[in-house]
Amino acid sequence: MTAAAFKDACHSFAKAAAPYLPIRDDAHYEEALALVESLLKEAEDSPSDPLNAVIDLLTHAIQTYEDQDAELVAFEQRALEQPADLAMLRLLMAQHQLGIADLPEIGSKSMVSRVLSGERSLNKNHIKALSRRFDIDPGLFF
């Protein structure tokens, strides 16, 4: 490829990427998230795969957008203030649309409620059972 052809390709890419670099609204933010997820499935786990450079550009644009969104910044701050085990439990509950009655791995509804309020902590057996149920690494709770 000649320098002129590469320059033309860069201009075409810049025109196609304009809505995402930088991201200016929620619609393009959601599209960028879906696009990164799709590209991650297609990209090889190799620094020589050019898709990885595009993924890097998009994830940088996503991070910049998230850093400027007050609601997302507040959410991240609340998440960082929670103990890791509680944050992971809440995330699993949200992702799987679970209520306090849907976690027999922890025990009764009152026990789940005490864990969620911070009154009690998850123990080793709870974490093992939850890890098996959701097929995740127990280290995510720490």
Salt bridges, closest charged atoms under 4 A:
ASP25 OD1 - HIS28 ND1 3.14
GLU37 OE2 - LYS41 NZ 3.90
GLU105 OE1 - ARG133 NH1 3.00
